[in-house]
Amino acid sequence: MRFRSIGVRLTLWYSGLLGCTFFVLAAIGYSLLSVSLAREMDSALEGVAEVLVRTVREDDRSFFPDDVDELFRRFFGFSPLDRRVELFDPLGRREDMQNRDERSLEMPLSEAARQAAADGRPLFETLQSPAERYPIRVLTMPVLERGRLVHLVRVAMSLENSVAAKRRFLTVMAAIFPVALLLAGGGGWLVARRALRPVDKMTRTARKISAERLDRRLAESGSGDELDRLANTLNEMLGRLDESVSQMRRFSADASHELQTPLTIIKGEFEVALRRPRERPEYEAVLRSGLEEIDRLNHLVEGLLLLARADAGVLATDFQQNDIGVLAAKVVEQLTTMAATRRISLTLASAAPVVVDGDGEHLYRALMNLVDNGIKYTPEGGSVQVRIDDGADEVRIAVIDTGIGISTQEQERIFHRFHRSDQTRTKNAHGVGLGLSIVQSIAAAHGGRLEVKSEPGRGSTFCLILPKKV
Ligand code: ADP
Protein backbone atom coordinates (compact mmCIF):
# COMPACT_ATOMS: atom_id res chain seq x y z
CA MET A 1 0.00 0.00 0.00
CA ARG A 2 1.34 3.45 -0.92
CA PHE A 3 0.42 6.49 1.14
CA ARG A 4 0.14 9.72 -0.79
CA SER A 5 0.84 11.91 2.21
CA ILE A 6 4.47 12.42 3.25
CA GLY A 7 3.13 13.23 6.74
CA VAL A 8 1.56 9.76 7.07
CA ARG A 9 4.68 8.08 5.65
CA LEU A 10 6.96 9.96 8.04
CA THR A 11 4.73 9.08 11.00
CA LEU A 12 4.71 5.41 10.06
CA TRP A 13 8.47 5.36 9.64
CA TYR A 14 8.96 7.21 12.88
CA SER A 15 6.64 4.89 14.83
CA GLY A 16 8.13 1.81 13.18
CA LEU A 17 11.68 2.84 14.05
CA LEU A 18 10.70 3.72 17.59
CA GLY A 19 8.88 0.39 17.95
CA CYS A 20 11.97 -1.49 16.75
CA THR A 21 14.26 0.50 19.07
CA PHE A 22 11.92 -0.15 21.98
CA PHE A 23 11.79 -3.85 21.18
CA VAL A 24 15.57 -4.17 20.95
CA LEU A 25 16.08 -2.23 24.19
CA ALA A 26 13.47 -4.35 25.97
CA ALA A 27 15.16 -7.54 24.72
CA ILE A 28 18.57 -6.30 25.91
CA GLY A 29 17.07 -5.26 29.27
CA TYR A 30 15.41 -8.65 29.66
CA SER A 31 18.64 -10.54 28.92
CA LEU A 32 20.65 -8.34 31.30
CA LEU A 33 18.05 -8.85 34.01
CA SER A 34 18.04 -12.64 33.51
CA VAL A 35 21.84 -12.86 33.55
CA SER A 36 22.20 -10.69 36.63
CA LEU A 37 19.44 -12.53 38.51
CA ALA A 38 21.05 -15.90 37.69
CA ARG A 39 24.52 -14.67 38.67
CA GLU A 40 23.26 -13.26 41.93
CA MET A 41 21.49 -16.46 42.85
CA ASP A 42 24.47 -18.67 41.92
CA SER A 43 26.95 -16.63 43.88
CA ALA A 44 24.63 -16.55 46.92
CA LEU A 45 24.13 -20.34 46.68
CA GLU A 46 27.88 -20.75 46.41
CA GLY A 47 28.42 -18.58 49.52
CA VAL A 48 25.94 -20.60 51.57
CA ALA A 49 27.34 -23.92 50.32
CA GLU A 50 30.93 -22.94 51.13
CA VAL A 51 30.04 -22.06 54.72
CA LEU A 52 28.11 -25.32 55.11
CA VAL A 53 30.99 -27.35 53.67
CA ARG A 54 33.35 -25.72 56.17
CA THR A 55 30.96 -26.45 59.03
CA VAL A 56 30.58 -30.10 58.04
CA ARG A 57 34.33 -30.47 57.78
CA GLU A 58 34.92 -29.00 61.22
CA ASP A 59 31.99 -30.53 63.18
CA ASP A 60 31.37 -33.55 60.99
CA ARG A 61 27.95 -34.87 62.00
CA SER A 62 26.95 -31.67 63.81
CA PHE A 63 25.57 -30.63 60.45
CA PHE A 64 23.73 -28.15 60.10
CA PRO A 65 23.85 -25.10 62.28
CA ASP A 66 20.62 -23.70 63.75
CA ASP A 67 21.27 -20.42 62.15
CA VAL A 68 20.81 -21.55 58.53
CA ASP A 69 18.36 -18.71 58.24
CA GLU A 70 21.05 -16.33 59.36
CA LEU A 71 23.40 -17.81 56.80
CA PHE A 72 20.93 -17.28 53.94
CA ARG A 73 20.25 -13.78 55.15
CA ARG A 74 23.96 -13.07 54.97
CA PHE A 75 24.28 -14.13 51.34
CA PHE A 76 20.84 -13.44 49.92
CA GLY A 77 19.94 -10.37 51.93
CA PHE A 78 16.85 -12.28 53.18
CA SER A 79 15.98 -15.78 54.34
CA PRO A 80 13.68 -17.35 51.79
CA LEU A 81 11.09 -19.92 52.90
CA ASP A 82 11.79 -22.39 50.13
CA ARG A 83 15.48 -22.81 50.76
CA ARG A 84 16.76 -26.41 50.97
CA VAL A 85 20.01 -27.71 52.46
CA GLU A 86 20.84 -31.40 52.36
CA LEU A 87 23.72 -33.70 53.12
CA PHE A 88 24.59 -36.82 51.16
CA ASP A 89 27.22 -39.52 51.60
CA PRO A 90 29.65 -40.20 48.71
CA LEU A 91 27.26 -42.88 47.38
CA GLY A 92 24.50 -40.35 47.06
CA ARG A 93 22.43 -41.48 50.06
CA ARG A 94 20.71 -38.81 52.04
CA GLU A 95 22.30 -38.40 55.47
CA ASP A 96 20.50 -37.40 58.62
CA MET A 97 20.77 -33.87 59.67
CA GLN A 98 20.65 -32.27 63.06
CA ASN A 99 18.12 -29.77 61.92
CA ARG A 100 15.21 -32.07 61.35
CA ASP A 101 12.82 -29.44 60.29
CA GLU A 102 14.88 -28.65 57.21
CA ARG A 103 12.88 -29.21 54.03
CA SER A 104 14.56 -31.49 51.59
CA LEU A 105 14.30 -31.65 47.85
CA GLU A 106 12.10 -34.56 46.81
CA MET A 107 14.68 -35.57 44.25
CA PRO A 108 17.65 -37.91 44.37
CA LEU A 109 21.15 -36.65 43.71
CA SER A 110 21.68 -36.45 39.97
CA GLU A 111 24.28 -38.63 38.31
CA ALA A 112 26.03 -35.56 36.91
CA ALA A 113 26.26 -33.97 40.37
CA ARG A 114 27.70 -37.16 41.86
CA GLN A 115 30.22 -37.46 39.06
CA ALA A 116 31.29 -33.84 39.46
CA ALA A 117 31.62 -34.28 43.22
CA ALA A 118 33.75 -37.40 42.66
CA ASP A 119 36.01 -35.20 40.52
CA GLY A 120 36.06 -32.66 43.33
CA ARG A 121 34.01 -30.09 41.44
CA PRO A 122 30.83 -28.28 42.48
CA LEU A 123 27.94 -28.37 40.02
CA PHE A 124 25.08 -25.96 39.36
CA GLU A 125 21.84 -27.38 37.93
CA THR A 126 18.39 -26.07 37.16
CA LEU A 127 15.90 -28.83 37.89
CA GLN A 128 12.16 -29.14 37.56
CA SER A 129 10.69 -31.18 40.38
CA PRO A 130 7.29 -32.71 39.60
CA ALA A 131 6.11 -31.54 43.00
CA GLU A 132 7.06 -27.93 42.39
CA ARG A 133 5.58 -25.26 40.19
CA TYR A 134 8.77 -23.33 39.51
CA PRO A 135 12.19 -24.62 38.49
CA ILE A 136 14.79 -24.99 41.19
CA ARG A 137 18.40 -23.91 41.12
CA VAL A 138 20.61 -26.49 42.76
CA LEU A 139 24.29 -26.40 43.78
CA THR A 140 25.98 -29.62 44.79
CA MET A 141 29.37 -29.13 46.46
CA PRO A 142 31.77 -31.88 47.56
CA VAL A 143 33.21 -32.01 51.11
CA LEU A 144 36.75 -33.31 50.76
CA GLU A 145 39.09 -34.42 53.47
CA ARG A 146 42.68 -34.90 52.46
CA GLY A 147 41.53 -35.20 48.87
CA ARG A 148 38.89 -37.83 49.70
CA LEU A 149 35.19 -37.25 49.16
CA VAL A 150 33.40 -37.63 52.49
CA HIS A 151 30.09 -35.84 51.98
CA LEU A 152 28.11 -33.89 49.45
CA VAL A 153 26.31 -30.72 50.40
CA ARG A 154 23.30 -29.74 48.29
CA VAL A 155 21.88 -26.25 48.53
CA ALA A 156 18.80 -25.39 46.47
CA MET A 157 16.42 -22.54 45.98
CA SER A 158 13.28 -22.08 43.94
CA LEU A 159 13.57 -19.76 40.97
CA GLU A 160 10.09 -18.41 41.74
CA ASN A 161 11.38 -14.97 42.63
CA SER A 162 13.51 -14.71 39.50
CA VAL A 163 10.68 -15.90 37.29
CA ALA A 164 8.32 -13.41 38.94
CA ALA A 165 10.79 -10.54 38.53
CA LYS A 166 11.25 -11.35 34.84
CA ARG A 167 7.51 -11.65 34.34
CA ARG A 168 7.00 -8.27 36.03
CA PHE A 169 9.58 -6.74 33.70
CA LEU A 170 7.79 -8.14 30.65
CA THR A 171 4.40 -6.95 31.91
CA VAL A 172 5.69 -3.42 32.45
CA MET A 173 7.30 -3.39 29.00
CA ALA A 174 4.13 -4.71 27.36
CA ALA A 175 2.13 -1.98 29.09
CA ILE A 176 4.56 0.80 28.12
CA PHE A 177 4.96 -0.32 24.49
CA PRO A 178 1.54 0.69 23.07
CA VAL A 179 1.55 3.94 25.05
CA ALA A 180 5.02 4.84 23.78
CA LEU A 181 4.02 3.89 20.23
CA LEU A 182 0.88 5.97 20.45
CA LEU A 183 2.75 8.98 21.83
CA ALA A 184 5.49 8.65 19.20
CA GLY A 185 2.95 8.27 16.39
CA GLY A 186 0.88 11.24 17.55
CA GLY A 187 3.98 13.39 18.13
CA GLY A 188 5.46 12.35 14.80
CA TRP A 189 2.23 13.18 12.99
CA LEU A 190 2.05 16.64 14.61
CA VAL A 191 5.71 17.41 13.86
CA ALA A 192 5.40 16.18 10.25
CA ARG A 193 2.23 18.23 9.70
CA ARG A 194 3.84 21.32 11.13
CA ALA A 195 6.99 20.84 9.05
CA LEU A 196 5.02 20.24 5.85
CA ARG A 197 2.55 23.08 6.27
CA PRO A 198 4.68 25.43 4.08
CA VAL A 199 4.57 22.80 1.30
CA ASP A 200 0.75 22.91 1.30
CA LYS A 201 0.92 26.68 1.15
CA MET A 202 3.40 26.52 -1.73
CA THR A 203 1.14 24.07 -3.59
CA ARG A 204 -1.85 26.39 -3.22
CA THR A 205 0.12 29.39 -4.49
CA ALA A 206 1.72 27.41 -7.33
CA ARG A 207 -1.74 26.30 -8.51
CA LYS A 208 -2.69 29.92 -9.01
CA ILE A 209 0.37 30.68 -11.16
CA SER A 210 -0.35 30.56 -14.88
CA ALA A 211 1.24 32.09 -18.00
CA GLU A 212 -0.89 35.19 -17.41
CA ARG A 213 0.13 35.48 -13.76
CA LEU A 214 3.83 34.72 -13.88
CA ASP A 215 4.57 37.74 -11.71
CA ARG A 216 3.30 35.89 -8.62
CA ARG A 217 5.89 34.42 -6.28
CA LEU A 218 5.90 31.76 -3.56
CA ALA A 219 6.18 33.03 0.02
CA GLU A 220 9.71 32.66 1.44
CA SER A 221 10.06 32.29 5.20
CA GLY A 222 13.63 33.62 5.22
CA SER A 223 14.69 30.84 7.60
CA GLY A 224 17.15 29.44 5.04
CA ASP A 225 15.94 25.86 5.63
CA GLU A 226 15.34 23.30 2.86
CA LEU A 227 11.80 24.47 2.14
CA ASP A 228 12.90 28.09 2.07
CA ARG A 229 15.66 27.19 -0.39
CA LEU A 230 13.12 25.27 -2.50
CA ALA A 231 10.77 28.29 -2.54
CA ASN A 232 13.70 30.51 -3.45
CA THR A 233 14.81 28.23 -6.30
CA LEU A 234 11.24 27.99 -7.64
CA ASN A 235 10.93 31.79 -7.44
CA GLU A 236 14.16 32.20 -9.39
CA MET A 237 12.85 29.77 -11.98
CA LEU A 238 9.57 31.68 -12.15
CA GLY A 239 11.57 34.87 -12.65
CA ARG A 240 13.40 33.33 -15.60
CA LEU A 241 10.16 31.98 -17.05
CA ASP A 242 8.50 35.34 -16.62
CA GLU A 243 11.41 37.01 -18.40
CA SER A 244 11.38 34.60 -21.33
CA VAL A 245 7.60 34.74 -21.72
CA SER A 246 7.81 38.55 -21.74
CA GLN A 247 10.64 38.35 -24.28
CA MET A 248 8.54 36.05 -26.47
CA ARG A 249 5.58 38.39 -26.24
CA ARG A 250 7.75 41.40 -27.08
CA PHE A 251 9.26 39.45 -29.97
CA SER A 252 5.84 38.50 -31.40
CA ALA A 253 4.59 42.06 -31.05
CA ASP A 254 7.74 43.48 -32.68
CA ALA A 255 7.65 40.88 -35.46
CA SER A 256 4.00 41.61 -36.24
CA HIS A 257 4.75 45.30 -36.24
CA GLU A 258 7.72 44.92 -38.58
CA LEU A 259 5.72 42.68 -40.91
CA GLN A 260 2.82 45.09 -40.93
CA THR A 261 4.82 48.21 -41.84
CA PRO A 262 5.84 47.17 -45.41
CA LEU A 263 2.37 45.73 -46.03
CA THR A 264 0.77 49.04 -45.01
CA ILE A 265 3.16 50.91 -47.30
CA ILE A 266 2.42 48.62 -50.28
CA LYS A 267 -1.33 48.83 -49.65
CA GLY A 268 -1.23 52.65 -49.34
CA GLU A 269 0.83 53.09 -52.52
CA PHE A 270 -1.40 50.75 -54.52
CA GLU A 271 -4.56 52.49 -53.30
CA VAL A 272 -3.21 55.90 -54.23
CA ALA A 273 -2.13 54.61 -57.66
CA LEU A 274 -5.58 53.21 -58.35
CA ARG A 275 -7.46 56.35 -57.41
CA ARG A 276 -7.22 57.64 -61.03
CA PRO A 277 -5.79 56.41 -64.35
CA ARG A 278 -2.03 57.08 -64.63
CA GLU A 279 0.82 56.94 -67.14
CA ARG A 280 2.91 53.79 -67.46
CA PRO A 281 6.06 55.28 -65.75
CA GLU A 282 3.96 56.14 -62.70
CA TYR A 283 2.65 52.55 -62.42
CA GLU A 284 6.19 51.26 -62.86
CA ALA A 285 7.43 53.45 -60.02
CA VAL A 286 4.69 52.18 -57.73
CA LEU A 287 5.44 48.58 -58.63
CA ARG A 288 9.17 49.10 -58.07
CA SER A 289 8.51 50.59 -54.67
CA GLY A 290 6.15 47.69 -53.87
CA LEU A 291 8.87 45.23 -54.91
CA GLU A 292 11.36 46.94 -52.59
CA GLU A 293 8.95 46.52 -49.70
CA ILE A 294 8.38 42.88 -50.67
CA ASP A 295 12.17 42.39 -50.63
CA ARG A 296 12.24 43.87 -47.14
CA LEU A 297 9.43 41.56 -46.07
CA ASN A 298 11.23 38.60 -47.57
CA HIS A 299 14.45 39.49 -45.78
CA LEU A 300 12.58 39.88 -42.50
CA VAL A 301 10.72 36.57 -42.81
CA GLU A 302 14.01 34.83 -43.69
CA GLY A 303 15.62 36.32 -40.59
CA LEU A 304 12.72 35.27 -38.38
CA LEU A 305 12.84 31.77 -39.81
CA LEU A 306 16.57 31.51 -39.19
CA LEU A 307 16.15 32.64 -35.58
CA ALA A 308 13.27 30.20 -35.06
CA ARG A 309 15.47 27.36 -36.38
CA ALA A 310 18.35 28.48 -34.20
CA ASP A 311 16.05 28.51 -31.15
CA ALA A 312 14.90 25.00 -32.02
CA GLY A 313 18.56 23.96 -32.32
CA VAL A 314 18.32 22.90 -35.97
CA LEU A 315 20.40 25.64 -37.56
CA ALA A 316 23.51 24.98 -39.66
CA THR A 317 23.11 21.29 -40.31
CA ASP A 318 25.18 21.34 -43.50
CA PHE A 319 28.71 21.49 -42.10
CA GLN A 320 31.59 21.59 -44.55
CA GLN A 321 35.12 22.97 -44.79
CA ASN A 322 34.93 26.67 -45.64
CA ASP A 323 37.68 29.12 -46.43
CA ILE A 324 36.76 32.17 -44.37
CA GLY A 325 39.08 34.33 -46.52
CA VAL A 326 37.11 33.46 -49.65
CA LEU A 327 33.76 34.11 -47.93
CA ALA A 328 34.97 37.48 -46.59
CA ALA A 329 36.26 38.45 -50.08
CA LYS A 330 32.83 37.65 -51.55
CA VAL A 331 31.11 39.83 -48.94
CA VAL A 332 33.52 42.70 -49.53
CA GLU A 333 33.01 42.43 -53.28
CA GLN A 334 29.25 42.40 -52.85
CA LEU A 335 29.24 45.52 -50.68
CA THR A 336 31.96 47.52 -52.45
CA THR A 337 29.48 49.50 -54.55
CA MET A 338 27.36 50.35 -51.54
CA ALA A 339 30.47 51.47 -49.62
CA ALA A 340 31.69 53.49 -52.61
CA THR A 341 28.39 55.38 -52.96
CA ARG A 342 28.79 56.39 -49.31
CA ARG A 343 32.46 57.25 -49.88
CA ILE A 344 33.59 54.63 -47.34
CA SER A 345 36.76 52.64 -47.88
CA LEU A 346 36.07 48.93 -47.51
CA THR A 347 39.16 46.69 -47.26
CA LEU A 348 40.05 43.09 -46.44
CA ALA A 349 43.26 42.22 -44.67
CA SER A 350 44.82 38.70 -44.83
CA ALA A 351 44.68 36.74 -48.01
CA ALA A 352 45.96 33.38 -46.73
CA PRO A 353 43.31 30.63 -46.76
CA VAL A 354 41.79 30.02 -43.32
CA VAL A 355 39.61 26.92 -43.20
CA VAL A 356 36.85 26.36 -40.63
CA ASP A 357 34.12 23.74 -40.25
CA GLY A 358 30.69 25.27 -40.84
CA ASP A 359 27.70 26.05 -42.95
CA GLY A 360 28.96 28.30 -45.76
CA GLU A 361 25.66 30.04 -46.40
CA HIS A 362 25.13 30.99 -42.76
CA LEU A 363 28.72 32.12 -42.31
CA TYR A 364 28.37 34.29 -45.43
CA ARG A 365 25.19 35.80 -44.01
CA ALA A 366 26.84 36.52 -40.65
CA LEU A 367 29.78 38.30 -42.30
CA MET A 368 27.38 40.14 -44.58
CA ASN A 369 25.39 41.45 -41.59
CA LEU A 370 28.51 42.66 -39.77
CA VAL A 371 30.07 44.42 -42.79
CA ASP A 372 26.69 45.84 -43.81
CA ASN A 373 26.28 47.27 -40.28
CA GLY A 374 29.80 48.70 -40.44
CA ILE A 375 28.97 50.58 -43.64
CA LYS A 376 25.49 51.58 -42.42
CA TYR A 377 26.72 53.06 -39.15
CA THR A 378 29.80 54.81 -40.51
CA PRO A 379 29.50 58.38 -41.78
CA GLU A 380 30.77 59.34 -45.23
CA GLY A 381 34.54 59.37 -45.59
CA GLY A 382 35.06 56.71 -42.95
CA SER A 383 36.46 53.20 -43.33
CA VAL A 384 35.46 49.61 -42.71
CA GLN A 385 38.13 46.94 -42.49
CA VAL A 386 37.71 43.16 -42.33
CA ARG A 387 40.64 41.39 -40.65
CA ILE A 388 41.07 37.66 -40.29
CA ASP A 389 43.35 36.30 -37.54
CA ASP A 390 44.19 32.64 -37.75
CA GLY A 391 44.77 31.26 -34.24
CA ALA A 392 45.75 27.78 -33.11
CA ASP A 393 42.20 26.67 -32.19
CA GLU A 394 40.02 29.51 -33.37
CA VAL A 395 39.64 32.05 -36.12
CA ARG A 396 38.85 35.68 -35.29
CA ILE A 397 37.10 37.70 -37.98
CA ALA A 398 37.07 41.36 -36.96
CA VAL A 399 34.97 44.03 -38.71
CA ILE A 400 36.49 47.34 -37.70
CA ASP A 401 34.73 50.59 -38.57
CA THR A 402 35.32 54.25 -37.83
CA GLY A 403 31.59 54.88 -37.39
CA ILE A 404 29.27 56.36 -34.80
CA GLY A 405 30.18 53.79 -32.10
CA ILE A 406 27.98 52.36 -29.38
CA SER A 407 27.76 53.49 -25.75
CA THR A 408 28.51 50.95 -23.01
CA GLN A 409 24.85 50.70 -21.93
CA GLU A 410 23.76 50.20 -25.54
CA GLN A 411 26.33 47.44 -26.06
CA GLU A 412 24.31 45.15 -23.77
CA ARG A 413 21.10 45.76 -25.65
CA ILE A 414 22.16 45.65 -29.30
CA PHE A 415 22.01 41.82 -29.31
CA HIS A 416 18.35 41.78 -28.25
CA ARG A 417 15.97 40.97 -31.08
CA PHE A 418 14.44 44.01 -32.75
CA HIS A 419 16.54 46.33 -30.66
CA ARG A 420 17.76 49.44 -32.46
CA SER A 421 19.36 52.36 -30.68
CA ASP A 422 17.36 55.61 -30.77
CA GLN A 423 20.24 57.25 -32.59
CA THR A 424 20.19 54.75 -35.47
CA ARG A 425 16.38 54.64 -35.52
CA THR A 426 16.25 58.31 -36.44
CA LYS A 427 19.22 58.26 -38.81
CA ASN A 428 18.60 55.07 -40.72
CA ALA A 429 15.24 53.83 -41.87
CA HIS A 430 16.56 50.42 -43.00
CA GLY A 431 17.23 47.49 -40.71
CA VAL A 432 14.87 46.06 -38.14
CA GLY A 433 17.24 45.11 -35.38
CA LEU A 434 17.59 41.38 -36.12
CA GLY A 435 21.03 41.45 -37.80
CA LEU A 436 23.21 41.02 -34.69
CA SER A 437 20.83 38.43 -33.12
CA ILE A 438 21.18 36.42 -36.32
CA VAL A 439 25.00 36.68 -36.26
CA GLN A 440 24.99 35.63 -32.63
CA SER A 441 22.76 32.61 -33.33
CA ILE A 442 24.95 31.56 -36.26
CA ALA A 443 28.08 31.92 -34.12
CA ALA A 444 26.49 29.83 -31.35
CA ALA A 445 25.42 27.14 -33.83
CA HIS A 446 29.10 26.87 -34.84
CA GLY A 447 30.28 26.72 -31.22
CA GLY A 448 31.62 30.27 -31.49
CA ARG A 449 30.69 33.73 -30.17
CA LEU A 450 30.34 37.38 -31.12
CA GLU A 451 32.18 40.12 -29.22
CA VAL A 452 31.95 43.87 -29.49
CA LYS A 453 34.28 46.72 -28.57
CA SER A 454 33.17 50.22 -29.26
CA GLU A 455 33.61 53.85 -28.34
CA PRO A 456 30.92 56.39 -29.24
CA GLY A 457 32.12 58.75 -31.97
CA ARG A 458 35.26 56.73 -32.73
CA GLY A 459 34.02 53.44 -34.16
CA SER A 460 33.24 49.83 -33.35
CA THR A 461 34.89 46.46 -33.74
CA PHE A 462 32.67 43.38 -34.01
CA CYS A 463 34.61 40.16 -33.70
CA LEU A 464 33.18 36.83 -34.83
CA ILE A 465 35.14 34.03 -33.16
CA LEU A 466 34.80 30.52 -34.57
CA PRO A 467 36.46 27.30 -33.49
CA LYS A 468 38.42 25.66 -36.31
CA LYS A 469 37.00 22.24 -35.57
CA VAL A 470 33.42 21.91 -34.23
P1 ADP B 1 19.88 46.68 -37.61
O1 ADP B 1 19.05 46.01 -38.57
O2 ADP B 1 19.23 47.81 -36.91
O3 ADP B 1 21.25 47.00 -38.11
P2 ADP B 1 21.31 44.92 -35.91
O4 ADP B 1 20.86 43.82 -35.02
O5 ADP B 1 22.28 44.56 -36.96
O6 ADP B 1 20.04 45.60 -36.47
O7 ADP B 1 21.93 46.02 -35.00
C1 ADP B 1 21.27 46.44 -33.83
C2 ADP B 1 21.69 47.81 -33.42
O8 ADP B 1 23.06 47.79 -33.05
C3 ADP B 1 21.65 48.79 -34.53
O9 ADP B 1 20.37 49.35 -34.64
C4 ADP B 1 22.66 49.81 -34.11
O10 ADP B 1 22.11 50.68 -33.16
C5 ADP B 1 23.71 48.98 -33.40
N1 ADP B 1 24.86 48.66 -34.27
C6 ADP B 1 25.07 47.51 -34.94
N2 ADP B 1 26.25 47.54 -35.61
C7 ADP B 1 26.79 48.77 -35.38
C8 ADP B 1 28.00 49.42 -35.77
N3 ADP B 1 28.88 48.81 -36.57
N4 ADP B 1 28.20 50.65 -35.33
C9 ADP B 1 27.33 51.27 -34.51
N5 ADP B 1 26.17 50.71 -34.10
C10 ADP B 1 25.90 49.47 -34.52
Residues whose N, C-alpha, C, O or C-beta is under 5 A from the ligand:
A	BS01	ADP	N373 G374 Y377 G403 G405 I406 I414 H419 R420 S421 T424 H430 G431 V432 G433 L434 G435 L436 S437 S460
